[in-house]
Amino acid sequence: MWAWDFVFEKTRGGSSLQWLVIIDEYTRGCVRLKITCRIQHEDVMDVLRELFLVDGIPEPIRTDNG
């Protein structure tokens, strides 16, 4: 099972960074880490599409709605 979450952080200069973190809950390994100034839903879809093509589609994918 994969899980994803978003992390928000500020740099020392005050710029915003957003992290998309996708982990494999069984191995606790990081499947993908995307860091950018602003993550759009298209970015998430692109990352998932690429992962699905390379690694297949996991069942299920868990996300925190908090």
C-alpha positions as CSV (number, residue, x, y, z in Angstrom):
1,M,0.0,0.0,0.0
2,W,1.2,3.5,-0.9
3,A,0.4,6.6,1.1
4,W,0.9,10.2,0.1
5,D,0.9,13.4,2.0
6,F,1.9,17.1,1.5
7,V,4.4,18.9,3.5
8,F,4.7,22.7,3.6
9,E,7.8,24.6,4.6
10,K,9.5,28.0,4.3
11,T,13.1,28.6,3.3
12,R,15.4,30.9,5.3
13,G,14.6,33.6,2.7
14,G,10.9,33.2,3.3
15,S,10.0,31.4,0.1
16,S,7.4,28.6,0.3
17,L,8.2,25.0,-0.6
18,Q,5.7,22.3,-1.0
19,W,6.6,18.6,-0.9
20,L,4.6,15.7,-2.3
21,V,5.8,12.6,-0.4
22,I,4.7,9.1,-1.6
23,I,5.8,6.2,0.5
24,D,5.4,2.4,0.4
25,E,3.9,1.6,3.8
26,Y,5.2,-2.0,3.8
27,T,8.9,-1.2,3.2
28,R,8.6,2.4,4.6
29,G,10.6,3.4,1.5
30,C,10.1,6.7,-0.3
31,V,8.5,5.9,-3.7
32,R,8.7,9.5,-4.9
33,L,9.5,12.9,-3.5
34,K,8.6,16.0,-5.5
35,I,9.6,19.4,-4.1
36,T,8.5,22.6,-5.8
37,C,7.3,26.1,-5.0
38,R,3.7,25.2,-5.7
39,I,2.2,21.8,-6.4
40,Q,-0.9,21.8,-8.7
41,H,-3.2,18.9,-9.1
42,E,-1.8,18.3,-12.5
43,D,1.6,17.7,-10.9
44,V,0.2,15.1,-8.6
45,M,-1.5,13.4,-11.6
46,D,1.7,13.4,-13.6
47,V,3.7,11.9,-10.8
48,L,1.1,9.2,-10.2
49,R,0.8,8.4,-13.9
50,E,4.6,8.0,-14.2
51,L,4.7,5.8,-11.1
52,F,1.8,3.6,-12.4
53,L,3.6,3.1,-15.7
54,V,6.9,2.1,-14.0
55,D,5.8,0.2,-10.9
56,G,2.1,-0.7,-11.6
57,I,-0.9,0.4,-9.7
58,P,-0.9,-0.3,-6.0
59,E,-4.1,-1.3,-4.1
60,P,-5.0,0.9,-2.3
61,I,-3.4,4.3,-2.1
62,R,-4.0,6.0,1.3
63,T,-4.2,9.8,1.7
64,D,-4.7,11.9,4.8
65,N,-7.7,14.2,4.4
66,G,-6.7,16.3,7.4
